[in-house]
Amino acid sequence: MANPYGKTVGGLLSDYAGGIFKTNPNAMTLLPLQVSDKGDVGIAMPQIVPAIANELYDAFTLPGDVYSGKREANAEEALRFTGALAGGSLLAPVPKNALRMFGGPSAKTANKPALKKAQEMELDGFSENEIIAQTGWFRGADNKWRFEIDDTEASIGRFPTEKQLNNRSSIKQTLTHDKLFEAYPELADIPLRPGYGGSFKGSFRPGADGEKDKILVGVLANKMTAYPALTAGARQEAKEGMTSTLLHELQHAIQRRENFARGGNPGEFVDEAVKATDSIPAINKRLSEASREIEAAEKDVLKAVGVVETALAREKVNGLKEVYQSILEQKEEAVSKMDPLGRYFNQAGEVEARNVQARIDMTPNERASIIPRTTEDRARSAQEIRLNKDDIMSEYDKIVRGEID
């Protein structure tokens, strides 16, 4: 039977997955291709920024070569193709004044008595809504406590040129955000540097070996080059867009300081995706062998004579079915790793950073009643938790649970 997805990267991986993996035409977590009436190859990605898709297409010969019949693509190429977004965050469209950041116990402005009350209320069986309404604290997908920092006063001061961005020493020279910098004073000193790529908006780069963290800001996507010639309205829009980008990336900086679940980029998952793809043929073979064994064992049940022999034959069938189910679960796990872009979107740290951009402009009462969990774009069960370092239970949790005085 012909592949129902046609000659697409997603379709190629569907073949390798033996029918379990399918490209979702609504989410488009892989990069399926399409051909126009004129025979031009393009990328069908209605849910992902088109500029990113086109930039990926320009960077690879895979689509055109496959469609022109010059050669066949292999699964590794398809996965490398989907992982090419590495290096920058994919930022959600953001309505005006829709930004809220999430701080934790390490913030200078954290209300620690309220946090202790929240933990005690949780032990007493109060609901999440009741806890956040009374204390302002809630647990994230990583089970760590958070509170919201109001971003409505955050703004870009003097819009930077590319040259100025290279020369400015810290983010506070570009972004005004008193409440954030009061909570995390060190964030004000994070350097901003220019980044490049037609659709690259921004990226948080954690420092290593004593180096400072830094944030890269896309020169083209944030309209730095075009800014002097923009109309007043377009300039305001550019400022709001850059504010949104910086707050998304600063949320990743908070995640590092609080050891919240972190974000990532699709490229981190490509090697694992290639290994998972390579494992599919062997898993399919094992499934076929297990299926034949089950079929043979079920025939033995029909041939069995007597209660004991029949019971033993049925027990063997049940055991083989358990083995089959175990192999099937291995396949499903492998298939879930074949989608680098999908895994990126499911990172709890990325869900949280997008949630910063998705919180509607709310009054304090509304923020207390509409809990952050309800505005996350991935269910908690679908989010992948990766921490920056080994998880250590907070002292507040230990105190409330009686583990330390």
N, C-alpha and C positions, 0 to 999 in steps of 0.2 A: 504494500500500500504506500502510496506517495506520502511524503511528509505533509501533514495538514497545514504546517506553518510556512511552506514554501522554502525557497532558498534564503534562509535568514540565519543569523548567528544563533538566535534563540532556537530555531528549528533544528540546527545542527546539534545543539546540546540536547534537545528533546530526543533525537535519535539515539544519542549515546546513553541517555537515561532510560531507555527502553519503555517510553510511554508514560513514566511517572512525572518527569519534569515537563512543564509546559510554560511557554512565555505567556504572561498575563497581559492581554491586550489593553486592560484598563490601567494597570500600574506600570507596565513596560519597564520592569526592573532589569531586563537585558536590553540589548540594542538591536532589535529586528530591523531589517532593511526593506526598502520597497523600491519598485521600478516605476518611473513615470511613463506616460503614454509615448514619450519620445525615446524611451529606453535608458534614461538617466538613472543612476543609482543614488538613492537618498536614504535617510534613516527615519523610520516611523517611530517617533517618540513623543506623543502628544502630552505626556505628563512630565517630561523633563525639558529643561530650558533648551529650546531649539539651537541656540548658538553653541551650546556645549556639544550637542550631537554633531553639528556640522564641523566643528573644530576637530572632533574625533575622526570624522570621515576623512578630512583633509590629511590627517596624520597617518592614515593606513592605506595600504594598497589592497588589503584583504577583500573589501566589498567588490570593487571593480574587477579584480582578477577572478574572483569566484563567479561573478555573473557573466563575465565575458568568456568563461570556459578555459581561461589560460591554465588554471590549476584548481585542485580541490582544496578547500580549507580544512584544517584539522582543528580538533577541539581546543588545543592549547592556544592557537591563534585567536580563536573566538573569545577565550577567556582573557587573553592579554588585551584584546580589543575592549572588552567590557571594563577592564581595570585601568584603562588609560586616563581615567578622571583623577588619578592619584595626585595629591599635592594641593588641592583646594577644596574648601567646603562648598556643598551645593546648598545655596540659601533659598529659603522659601520667599515668595512674594509677601510683602509686609504692608498692611494697612497703616495709615497715619496714626500715631499715638497708640500703637498696639503692642508696646514692648514692656515686658517685665522680666527681670533677671532673678535668679535663685541663689541665695546665699546660704551659708551653713554655720555651724557652731564656731568656726574660727574667725568669723567676721567680727571686727571691732564693735559693730553696732548690734550684734546678736543679743537678743533678749534671753539670757540664760535661765532666769527664773521661770519665764514662760515655757522654755524648752523642757525644764524639769517637770512643770505641770503637765505638758503635753504627754510626756512619757508616763507619768502617773495616771493620767486619764486613759491612756491606751491600755495599761495594765488593768484598769477598772472596767474595761469593756466599752468605753465610749466610741462612737463612730468617728470615721475620718472627718466627716463634715462638722461634727460637734467639736472635735479637737482643734481644727483650723479656725473655726469661728471664735473660739475662746482664747486661743493662744497665738494664732498666726503661723504655727509650725505644722509640717506634714512630712511624710516619708516619700522619697522618690522611688523609682523603679529598683534602685540598688539598696533599698531599705534604709537609706541614710536620711537624717532629718534636715529639712530645708525651711527657709522662709523667703518671701518675695521682697525684692528691692524695687521700688518704684522708679521706672525709667522715663517718665513723661517729661522730665525737665532735661533729659540728656539731649545734647545737640552738638553739631559741628560749629566751631567758631569760625576762624578764617580758613576757608577751603584751601587745602594744600595743592600746590603744583607738584609735579614729579620731582623737580629739583629740591623744593622745600621739604618734601617727604624724606628725601635722602639725608637732608641736613638736620631735620628735627630729631631731638634726642629722646622724646618720650610721647606717649599717647595723649598726655594732658595738654600738649601744645595744639592738639587737633580736636579732641573731644572734651566737652564740658559735661561732667557727670558727678556732682558733689556727693550725692548719696552713695554711689558706688565706691568712689575713692575714699570716702569716710569709712566705709565698711572694710575695704581692702586697699589701704594706702599704697601698697607696693605696685598695684595694677596701674597707677598713674604714671609709673616710670617705665612701663614696657615700651621698648622702641617700636616705631612703625617704619616699615620699609616698603618700597614699591615692588609689586609683583606683575607678571606679564602673562598674556594669553587673552584672546578675545572675549572669553566668558568667565575668566578667573576673577572672582570678587574678593576673596580673602582667605587667609589660612592662619591658624595659630600654630606656631612652632615652639614647642617646649625646649628650654635651654638644657644643655647637657654639660657635664664636667665643669660646673661652676659658671657657665655662661648664662646670660639673661634669656628669659623667654622673649619672643618677638612675634609681631603680627605683620603679615604681608597683606598689602592692600592692592587690588588689581587696578592698574593705571587706566586701562581702556574701559573695563566694565563699570568703574566708578566715575567715568567721564572726566578724569583729570586733564587730559589733553584738550578736550573740547570745551571745558568749563568757561574759559574767558569769552567764548563766542555764544554761550547759551543765553536764552531769554531769562528774565527774572524768575518766571515760573519754573523753567527747566533747571535753573540753578538751585532753587529750593528743593526740587525733586531729587537732584543729585546729592544734596546735603542729607536729606532724609534717607536716601539709599545707603550712603556711606555710614551714617549713624547705625542703621540696621546691621550692616556688615560687621562693624566694630563690636556691637553688643553681642552678636552671635559668637564671634571669636573670643570675646572677653568671658563669655560663659564657659568656654573651654578652659580658660585660665583659672577660673574659680574651681572648676572640676578638679584641676590638678592640685590646687591648694587644699581642697577639702577631701581629697581622695574620693570624689564622686565617680560614678561610672563615666568613662571617658568616651570621646568620639573617635574618629579615625578617618581613613580615606579608602576608596575601593582598592587601591593598589596593594594594601596590606593583606588582602585576602586572595590575591591572584594565585600565588604559589600553592596555597592550600586548595584552591579551586581546581588547579591543574591536577594535583595528586588525586583529588576526589573523582575527577573525570576519568583518570587513568584506571581507577579501581572498579568502574562500572562494569566493563566486560567480564571480569572475573566473578563479580557478584552475580551478574545475570546467569553465568554458567552454574554457579552454586544453587541459584534458585531453580533452574531447570532440573538439575540433578535431584534436588530435594522434592520437587513436584513429582518426578517419576517414582521416587521411593515411596511417597505417600500413596500414589496410585496403586503401586504393587502391594503395599501393606493393606490397603482397603480391600483388595481382591482376596488377600489371605483371611480377612475377617469373614468373608462370605464362604470360604472353604473350611473354616474352623469347625471342629466337632466338639461339642460339649461346652459347658459353662466356663470352665477354667481356661481352655484353649481360646475361646472366643474373647474372654476378658483380657487375656494377655495380648491377643492380636489387636484389640481396640486400644489398649494401653500403648502399644507400639505406634499406632496411627497418631494418637494424641501427642506422643513425644516427638514424632517427626513433624507434626504441624507446629509445635512450639519452636523447633529448629528453623522451620521455614519462616515463621513470623520473626524470629531473631535476625535472620538474613535479610528479610524485607525491611526491617527497621534500620539495619546497617546501610541498605541501599538508600532509604529515604534520608538518612543523615548525610550520606555522601552527596545526594542530589541537592540538599539544602545548602551545601558548601560550594556548589557550582555557580553560584550567582554572586560575584563580588560586589556589584552595585547594590543588590538587594540587601546583602549583609551590612553594607555601609549604612543604608537607610535605617536598618533595624538596631544599630548601636544605640544603647540607652543614652549615651552622651550626646549623640546627634539628635535624637528625639527631643531631649531636653533643650538643646540649643535652638531647635526649630520651634519648640514651645515658647521660648522667650519671644519669638517673633509672632506667635499665634495668639497670645493673650489679648483679648479685646480690651480697650480702654475702660477700666472698671473703677467704681468707687471702692473704698475699703470694705464696705459691707458686701458688695458684689464679689470681690476677690475672696472674701471669707466663705461665701456660699457656693461659688463656682470653683471647685477645687482643681488644682493644676492637672491632676490625673485625667479629668474629663476633656481637657483640651490637647492632650498628647495625640499625635497622629499615628501612633502604633499602640496596640494593646500591650499591657504590661507583660503578658505571657509571650508576646512575640519579640520583646526587646532582649538584646544580648548584652550582658553585663561584663564589662572589662574594666578593671581598676588600674590606676597608675602604679600602685604598689600593693603589697600585701595588706589585706583588710584588717584593721584593728578596731575592735568595738570601742566606741567612745566612752570616756570616763563617766559621762552622764548615764549611759545605758547600764554600765557596771554598777553605779551607785544605786540606781532605781531597782535593779535586780538583786541587790544585796551582795554583790560579789566583792565590793570594796567599801570601806567606810567613807 
